[in-house]
Amino acid sequence: MKLPYAEPYRIKMVEPIRQSTKEERENWISEAHYNLFNLESDKVFIDLLTDSGTGAMSDRQWGALMTGDESYAGSRSFQELYQSVNKITGYRYLLPTHQGRAAENVLFSVLVKDGDIVPGNSHFDTTKGHIEFRKAHAIDCTIDEAFDTELIHPFKGNIDLVKLEKVYQTYPKEKIPFCLITITCNTSGGQPVSLENIKAVRDLSNKYGIPVYFDSARFAENAYFIKQREDGQQNRTIKEICKEIFSYGDGMTMSSKKDGLVNIGGFIALNNEEIFRKASNFTIIYEGFITYGGLSGRDMAALAVGLDEATEFGYLESRISQVEYLGNQLIEMGIPVQRPIGGHAVFVDALKFLPNVKREEFPAQTLAVEIYKEAGIRGVEIGAILADRDPETRENRYPKTEFVRLAIPRRTYTNNHMDYIAAALKNVFDRRNEISSGYKISWESEIMRHFTVKLDKA
Ligand SMILES: *Cc1c(COP(=O)(O)O)cnc(C)c1O
């Protein structure tokens, strides 16, 4: 008999989680104004709100925490982190920050100005926030295939070179501080970008004299997909692939809460000395001295180890096959999901799941609330609420897709939890025709409204 797959780790510590009744959950979600971000965590049984900072650290990481060096300047833990980042990315300069958006804030303070254009593949929400906050514009150049959820394409995160070149031809070089490649592309469903595409973006950008940066939160997952799916990559290690990816960029911002395998942290790594100097000043103003950037020494020590573990094949295989395990169950049940299944999450296609709910009543949010009420599972809306209003016209923006993202924390839940999640979705799917009305906004903030929005039944 062929031996089945089993995870390359065992569990040393457990954390109890609490079940609740449907009635309790109906009250709680109404008190939370139908915004899942407003729920206290003990009111959630399985938390798939995000894979950001929610994973489990290894014994090696917990060991590293105890040997962290808390010196304000020149910490040994910074050196460990520098070595780890340099080994994986090849970049010369490192600035730690307290998380990924802080890295964006520091780097964009140097590079992005009023009226600038930043092309890329479906910019992440905080990234877009930091661009628009500076009165600059993010232009989405993702390939069209990414928006057809049923179409199978190995690299749905890819940048459309024709769209990108059009941006380069339309705007003067001085207005385009860089092209931003997000690996994997979170917003389009945790979809990878191919090495070939990254290289082509680099070549095209060189032709127009535009730098290339990576938003690299899930770079290791992206490298895993390259190894699995791209011709000629099968025999390379994840670390070799990562090194090549980063060689095509001028630098990166990182949310260490994803493929850093830690609960907090971020960083900027880059090659240009002048940008590093300028960014250092912003780091000191916003984050802290340049050898800690808002992190404690032990955070950096655990991150140094986490980056090494995240770029090992065995870890990535267990992580990504668990997400696939859940996704495949949903596909077998006939539930519409973004395909192929992404690296960190299953994206449920709410427009197909709930065709009776009007776009103005937020189908993905409606579905996320139903899944919570059904089973205490917390996912997140990636739809019109997240897409926010146009900064100039203040009109609601309706993206091409409406997803409920079920993000799987790293090394945290078992496949029994995946089975439970699949069963819950099946129950909601079976009664989908009874769900015909959604929600309306009763209060929203000016920017990034999804975190704090209040909703009423429509
Ligand atoms: C999470 C994330 C960020 C922001 O990082 P935080 O650590 O949450 O501040 C930026 N870009 C991408 C692609 C992300 O997934």
The ligand as a Gaussian input file, in Angstrom:
#p B3LYP/6-31G(d) Opt

LIG

0 1
 C       -0.060000      41.423000       4.594000
 C        0.412000      42.068000       3.394000
 C        0.912000      43.372000       3.412000
 C        0.927000      44.232000       4.671000
 O        1.657000      43.652000       5.688000
 P        1.242000      43.807000       7.237000
 O        2.323000      43.045000       7.935000
 O       -0.113000      43.258000       7.425000
 O        1.305000      45.263000       7.562000
 C        1.358000      43.900000       2.226000
 N        1.303000      43.206000       1.084000
 C        0.833000      41.953000       1.025000
 C        0.791000      41.205000      -0.264000
 C        0.355000      41.343000       2.170000
 O       -0.152000      40.103000       2.101000

